[in-house]
Amino acid sequence: MGVESLLVFIIIGAIAGWLAGLIVSGFGFGLIGNIIVGIVGAFIAGWLLPRIGFSIGGGIIASIIHATIGAIILLVLVRVLKRA
């Protein structure tokens, strides 16, 4: 993975984490924490969504949507585990 690819991945994860923090209102880790959640969510989405057959397509917007879905999954999972 080149430096450019890594930078794009981090930017997409940051946007996804910010969006997930807005969507899952009332729960988040602040701006920096949500960015990290977005990056981890991008990894989750990259692994999980193709396995269940979910694909929007290619491009930056589709990548942001996928990473946001992964970040939302992660935020909801953390919320459930914190309440348990």
Buried (B, 14 or more C-beta within 10 A) or exposed (E): EEEEEEEEBBBBBBBBBBBBBEBBEEEBBEEEEBBBBBBBBBBBBBEBBEEEEEEEEEEEEEBBBBBBBBBBBBBBEBBEEEEE
